[in-house]
Amino acid sequence: MPDLLIELFSEEIPARMQARAAEDLKKRVTDGLVEAGLTYAGAAAFSTPRRLTLALEGLLAESPTVREERKGPKVGAPDKAIEGFLRGAGLTRDQLEERDTPKGAVYFAAIEKPGRPAAAIIAEVLEDTVRNFPWSKSMRWGTGSLRWVRPLHSILCVLSDEAGATVVDLDIDGIKSGNTTHGHRFMAPDEIIVTGFEDYAAKLKRAHVVLDTAERQQAIWQEATNQAFARGLEVVEDKGLLAEVAGLVEWPVVLLGDIDAEFLELPPEVLQTSMKEHQKFFSVRNPKTGRIEGFVTVANRETADQGATILAGNQKVLSARLADAKFFWANDLRVAKSETGMAAWAEKLSNVTFHNKLGTQAARIDRIAALAREIAPVVGADADLAEQAARVAKADLSSEMVYEFPELQGLMGRYYAEAAGLPQEVANACEMHYSPLGPSDDVPTEPVSVAVALADKLDTLTGFWAIDEKPTGSKDPYALRRAALGVIRLVLENDVRMSLFAVLKEQANEVAEGVAGVENQLFIQSGQAEELEAEFIKNMGVEDILAYLNEKDELEEGDRKEFEQGISFLERISDLLTFFHDRLKVFLRDQGIRHDVIDACIAMEGNDDLTLLVKRARALEDFLKSEDGENLLQGFKRANNILSQAEEKDGVEYSYGADVKFAEDDSEKALFAALAASEGAISTAIEAEDFAAAMGGTAALRAPVDAFFEAVQVNSDNEVVRRNRLNLLSQIRKVCGQVADLSRIEA
Amino acid sequence: MTQSTSNAPRSFQEIILRLQNYWASKGCAVMQPYDMEVGAGTFHPATTLRSLGSKSWAAAYVQPSRRPTDGRYGENPNRLQHYYQYQVLIKPSPPNLQELYLGSLEAIGVNMDLHDIRFVEDDWESPTLGAWGLGWEVWCDGMEVSQFTYFQQVGGHDCHPVSGELTYGLERLAMYILGIDHVMDMPFNDPDALIPLSYGDVFKQTEEEYARWNFDVANTDVLLRHFEEAEAECAAILAQEHQDPKTGKRIIMAHPAYDQCIKASHIFNLLDARGVISVTERQAYIGRVRALAKQCADAFVLTEAGGYSATPAA
């Protein structure tokens, strides 16, 4: 069985696109071949800066012949029908077969699609692949109209078997396929003729090209760590950088250099960032001091002077860069240590737009400061410190260093706050208030940092909700999902207790007051507000509330519009709360809590206190896993079903309280007693937020409920007894309903 | 880069002269700088306008470029508000453009056997010209020495054929090749000349003068007015009938209109340096310059140099 080798040789492919492109090449070509009936045993794709390569093993020499039988019209059908059938099948009438069927004689056609040689199929598939390659960005060149990531120079396409190697002929806009490629651009630029993959890989290596990205990465890492180790140093690991650097070279040569002593006093993060972003250098650390003292650069060639010229050049470029960084650092420190300190920077932020509908950074900072102050007591922080921290936390955005290296925001804030002699908690908050950034990022625990981190994220969320810029589908340009998850983790991991709804409402008001164009101010007349909110938070729809209030005749016609605006405002906040709940569900699902368990708890009052909500959910999850829990759930469901059906049928709600005097059976009386006993115990436990105990309390109901259903027919002929029993079921629903809305639990 | 080979150039001007000779030998028309203030060599009509339309083109030239916000009173070793770019534009881009480029580095004394040259992804975009392209920044031992771009769109027009553009930042490249740390210390002419001049001898004072003017003195009211006037003049030029009433010839004034676009662009840069343009206004100004560039491009493709041919009426 033949093997296939394809190489697409071009000008330098961006490093970040190479791995994906190799995979796309493999997928497109193999999918196309398989679809045409050409199966293969194995496939491997490779990429270097100048080539995408695909090697297939054990390919069929030709696609199999396919036979298909088609049923046609009846014998004796009108000629037109028969001719139509023949056209479709590509046959003549004498090739048809007559066969008897229960419906009489019918024509059958046997169509045979002969197999095609592999080369013909490959040529088609490869041309289609090249012409429709899914580059994220592609270009034209010269006079052509073909698109590729950078000019495509040659196509190597060789099919080889025991008999030898043959070129699969194709011509794409003048680029003819062949059996040649080139080695390293500088070290071995001559043409190479290849006969198959092994020959190709071996000849490339001799021509100073390491084909396999993983091999290049490994070689770089090993050589870098070896050189560092030999000097008692260690390379700072950076997988992203390693992947990028391996995509910039075909023949990696690792060079280790020193950072000039005059730059060693710069913060290590500054050194690392500058070296990585500008020069794509790895940082080399002295494990004894923790300082960054050297760098590793990866050149693309060997030289007669062992890389001395290259290293000297790189060192010089680095020094120029670091001279800039040192200059910024000195200037920034001068400002931070001056009389005005970081306030001077904070002031500058009044000229910086945060978002054109949400005003300046300075306005935003005012809001965050006010909110941080408010949150402070809740998270155990000093209110003055929290406000102070919020006011300087983003000041570093005006610093020269952060202007140059935006990714150092926060961290520089901490350095500068320390230099300015601000309290340590404030300095820490400058850095930590951006956290957590990702799901695995550490969550701040110092109260001042927690307060500012929460205030920052909550303001962002309410702001974008107020101007209706919510994430949709995969689009989340302001990283609002991340912000919401950040709030969730900050609250949960610090055991913060607060009503999110109240905070969001307050903050949205601040946004609305400060920002022109956000018109949905809260216009709730006094006295109605509390009532309205109480209703609202129970997820009552807007129309329901309006109907309810209209009925109460409390609205003048003229106030209605204002009132509706208020409703719409509350609706947005309610929507934001739902967004939090959705994020929470995703977060808890990853921790193994079922979505229906969370739903059952979200349906309860106080669902905007996330700590409480999760506490409840965890207790319920545990409870439902126990045998008692499982059985009680069955009992509850049974009671709830019978009751719901009866209520629907009778058109009444059985919530008047059952009377033990109508109880006939012992099990019925026992249930009365059990309910009376657990109700008290459960509410006490709930009040103490001891959900496990509360659920344990309901567990005590399991035996009486089971016994009751065992012994008693609820729908008794005696209407009084029936009603009483329904009211008793209602009692079960009510008592169990204290812990969670069990009706939302799926079987 | 201080290796002493007989091939090493000795001065800033020698590097420029070698580039001129090299690209002349490769068939480029060696043009002169455009006689207006521009932010980069790309603004020269020999690049911006000539990259449009179907006609072949090959040009190389030095272009003095001005970036008022980069002024540092001649004190920063690398930053200048006035500096030189060397620009090459070839349309259609030849298949061996990378090799031609590497040849130019050898011509100015870069020994390919000792240095590490890399093509690192860097896509080019000029929001003011409504232009973009794909290419690289070229690194020599980790130092960016050139910008290499295949133009895809200019003035909102798709480029057909595609031009290949090379831009060398001359001061930085020369400092690297000559082994100089501060631009002002770089020999401008031969160090053994009768009167040796450094870059500082030629430009230190002007850097100071312009930095002061750019940052603190330029009259912003006048500049704002000039911007409006240039914008209006550009539109007025392009609104003229294609047929000149005096000569009866078809004369579309794409170049005079484009001069106004260049002017507006430079005035915008000055206003920016004076700090009178807010973040939101910035985008609006860039959009206005882009609109001019686009109109000029629209006009240029209707001219003969832009590929227009008056087919005789049947």
Interface residues (C-beta under 8 A of the other chain):
Chain A: E11 E12 P14 A15 R16 P49 K137 S138 M139 R140 W141 G142 T143 V149 R150 P151 H153 F186 L248 V249 Q279 F281 T297 A299 N300 R301 T303 A304 D305 T309 I310 A312 G313 N314 K316 V317 L318 A320 A323 N351 V352 T353 N356
Chain B: M1 Q3 P77 N78 P92 S93 P94 P95 Q98 M112 D113 L114 H115 D116 I117 R118 F119 V120 E121 D123 G133 L134 G135 W136 C140 D141 G142 M143 Y150 Q152 C159 H160 P161 V162 G164 Y176 S278 V279 T280
